[in-house]
Amino acid sequence: MNLCLFDLDDTLLPLDSDHAWGEFVIALGWVDEPSFRRDNDAFFAQYQAGQLDVHAYIEFATRPLRERSAEELSAAQVLFMQRVIEPALHDSARDLVRRHQAQGDRVALVTATNEFVTAPIAAAFGIPALIAVQLERDARGSITGRIRGTPSYREGKVLRVEEWLGEQGARWRDCVRITVYSDSLNDLPLLEKATEPVATNPTPALLAVAHQRGWPTLNLFT
């Protein structure tokens, strides 16, 4: 089995979908703009520095979702895709995904962004397997503001991929080739599991590591 794992934000997309969703709910008028933007930007800076408290972030980021009906949430997903994500879908990224699928790789999207935001994006890329932060829901199906299971962030991505492989009766060692694409040093634990790590649109910190270790680099949007 050959495995191909894609990060999403700033890897297959030239933006961060989590932060962009925060800006989108501001535009919808669902939140108080100054305070929400301040906190959204602060959490994003923590993420970029590799210091995100993912549980605190999910509690914050899901507050607007917990105050809306299922119908409102579904309509917002559609608008977000139309207005923010679809204009950012590049053929270069889509073609890369299709190439790995065409050669028979088992492909998954592995992201620290939550499943509510990323499920439609994974579908747009034609990737059925999504490993994202899972949102806990109560008996009525409403989002609680907590994370279900292990968050797919930093080392958690490795654990979640292991769980996903296990559901298919497979393990890391069953993979002949493991290709991982990511832009961020946050994904170093996952990149280190790869036989073919690719620093994709890399941050300066990841670019330095890639040069040190002789990893290939890829810029999809230039």
C-alpha positions in Angstrom: 0.0 0.0 0.0 1.2 3.5 -0.8 -0.1 6.3 1.4 -0.5 10.0 0.6 -1.4 12.5 3.3 -2.2 16.1 2.6 -2.3 19.0 5.0 -4.9 21.6 4.0 -4.3 25.1 5.1 -1.5 26.9 3.2 -0.7 23.5 1.6 -3.6 22.6 -0.8 -5.2 26.0 -0.1 -3.4 29.4 -0.4 -5.1 30.5 2.9 -6.0 29.2 6.3 -9.6 28.0 6.2 -9.9 28.1 10.0 -9.0 31.8 10.3 -10.9 32.5 7.1 -14.1 31.0 8.6 -13.6 33.3 11.6 -13.5 36.3 9.3 -16.6 34.9 7.5 -18.7 34.7 10.6 -17.8 38.3 11.3 -19.0 39.2 7.8 -22.2 37.3 8.5 -22.8 39.5 11.6 -22.9 36.5 13.9 -20.4 37.9 16.4 -19.1 41.2 17.8 -16.5 42.2 15.2 -13.8 43.9 17.3 -13.6 41.3 20.1 -14.0 38.3 17.9 -11.4 39.4 15.4 -9.0 40.2 18.2 -9.3 36.7 19.6 -9.4 35.0 16.2 -6.1 36.7 15.3 -4.6 35.9 18.6 -5.4 32.1 18.3 -4.0 32.2 14.7 -0.8 33.7 15.9 -0.5 31.0 18.6 -1.0 28.3 15.9 1.7 29.9 13.7 4.0 29.8 16.7 3.2 26.1 17.4 1.7 27.1 20.7 -2.1 26.7 20.1 -4.3 25.5 22.9 -6.5 23.6 20.5 -9.2 22.9 23.1 -9.5 26.6 24.1 -9.6 27.5 20.4 -12.4 25.1 19.5 -14.5 26.4 22.5 -14.0 29.9 21.1 -14.4 29.1 17.4 -17.6 27.1 17.8 -19.5 29.7 19.9 -21.2 31.2 16.8 -22.1 27.7 15.6 -23.7 26.7 18.9 -26.1 29.7 18.6 -27.4 28.8 15.2 -29.9 26.3 13.8 -28.9 23.4 11.6 -30.5 25.2 8.6 -28.5 28.4 9.2 -25.3 26.4 9.6 -25.8 24.5 6.4 -26.5 27.7 4.5 -23.4 29.3 5.9 -21.3 26.3 4.8 -22.5 26.7 1.2 -21.9 30.5 1.2 -18.4 30.0 2.7 -17.5 27.6 -0.1 -18.9 29.8 -2.8 -17.4 33.1 -1.5 -14.1 32.1 0.1 -13.0 28.6 -0.8 -13.9 28.0 -4.4 -12.1 31.1 -5.6 -9.0 29.7 -3.8 -9.1 26.3 -5.4 -6.1 26.1 -7.7 -5.7 23.6 -10.6 -2.2 22.9 -9.4 -3.4 21.6 -6.1 -6.3 19.6 -7.6 -4.0 18.1 -10.2 -1.5 17.0 -7.4 -4.3 15.2 -5.6 -5.6 13.6 -8.7 -2.1 12.4 -9.7 -1.7 10.5 -6.4 -5.2 9.1 -6.7 -4.6 8.0 -10.3 -1.4 6.0 -9.3 -3.5 4.1 -6.7 -2.3 5.8 -3.5 -4.5 5.8 -0.5 -5.1 9.5 0.0 -6.3 11.4 3.0 -6.7 15.0 4.0 -5.2 15.5 7.5 -5.9 18.9 9.0 -6.1 20.6 12.4 -9.1 22.5 11.2 -12.5 21.2 12.4 -14.7 18.9 10.4 -17.5 21.4 10.1 -15.3 23.7 8.1 -13.3 21.2 6.2 -15.8 18.4 5.1 -17.1 20.5 2.2 -13.5 21.4 1.2 -12.4 17.7 1.2 -15.3 17.0 -1.0 -14.3 19.8 -3.4 -10.9 18.2 -3.8 -12.5 14.8 -4.3 -10.8 13.3 -1.2 -13.3 11.0 0.7 -11.0 10.4 3.7 -10.9 13.4 6.0 -9.0 13.4 9.3 -9.9 16.6 11.0 -10.7 17.9 14.5 -13.9 16.2 15.5 -16.5 18.3 17.2 -18.3 16.7 20.1 -22.1 16.7 19.8 -24.8 16.2 22.4 -27.7 13.8 22.3 -29.6 16.2 20.0 -26.7 16.5 17.6 -25.8 20.0 18.7 -22.1 21.1 18.9 -20.9 21.3 22.5 -17.7 23.3 22.1 -15.5 20.4 23.0 -13.4 18.1 20.9 -14.3 14.4 20.4 -11.3 12.1 20.6 -7.7 13.1 19.8 -7.3 16.5 18.0 -5.5 16.2 14.7 -2.9 18.8 15.7 0.9 18.2 15.8 1.5 14.7 17.3 -2.2 14.2 17.3 -2.1 13.9 13.5 0.1 10.8 13.7 -2.2 9.2 16.3 -5.3 10.0 14.2 -3.8 8.6 11.0 -2.9 5.4 13.0 -6.5 5.1 14.1 -7.7 5.6 10.5 -5.3 3.0 9.2 -6.3 0.6 12.0 -10.0 0.9 10.9 -8.9 -0.5 7.6 -6.8 -3.3 9.1 -3.6 -1.6 8.3 -0.5 -0.1 10.1 2.2 2.4 9.2 4.6 -0.5 8.4 2.2 -1.8 5.8 2.9 1.2 3.7 5.6 0.9 1.1 5.7 4.6 0.3 4.3 7.3 2.5 4.1 10.8 1.0 3.2 13.8 3.2 2.7 17.3 2.0 2.7 20.2 4.5 3.6 23.8 4.8 4.1 24.0 8.6 6.6 23.0 11.3 3.5 22.0 13.3 3.3 18.9 11.0 6.9 17.9 11.7 5.8 14.7 13.6 3.7 13.6 10.5 6.4 14.6 8.0 8.9 12.5 10.0 6.7 9.4 9.4 7.0 9.9 5.6 9.3 8.1 3.3 8.7 11.1 1.0 8.1 14.3 3.0 7.5 17.3 0.8 7.7 20.8 2.3 4.8 22.5 0.4 4.6 26.3 0.2 6.8 26.0 3.3 7.1 28.6 6.1 10.6 29.8 6.7 10.9 27.5 9.7 9.9 24.4 7.7 12.0 25.5 4.8 15.1 25.5 7.0 14.4 22.0 8.2 13.8 20.8 4.7 17.1 22.2 3.5 18.9 20.7 6.5 17.4 17.2 5.9 17.4 17.3 2.1 13.6 17.2 1.7 12.1 18.3 -1.5 10.1 21.6 -1.6 7.1 22.4 -3.7 5.4 25.7 -4.3 1.9 25.1 -5.7 0.8 28.7 -6.1 3.7 30.5 -7.8 
